[in-house]
């Protein structure tokens, strides 16, 4: 089985929570091909220096769009995006576009910690993200 290609994104108010999530799952994530938007990736790398993360641009500077393009090219298997629904986002259009692409291409997407835990559990059981071909 090839490595799961996992994208990690978090709004500012959720970056520490995502870094904590990554730290808790560092063994599993160490077996994945990890991609993250710039600041989120940096925050995770500070907590988990052993993880190999490809950092893209920061979200407002095109990182969300880069991950969206990877989804469209079938280069991402799972999107974990810790969203802060209570903060205004100047790049809200990009965020919505990224989420729309995950929906269009049927990529499992977790928007909070509870769902991320369930998605990882499904991947560990061998669900769609673990290598089944998309329909």
Secondary structure, 3 states (H helix, E strand, C coil): CCCCEEEEEECHHHHHHHHHHHHHCHHHHCCCEEEECHHHHHHHHHHCCCCCEEECCCHHHCHHHHHHHHHHCCCCCEEEEECCCCCCCCCHHHHHHHHHHHHHCCCEEECCHHHHHHHHHHHHHCCHHHCCCCC
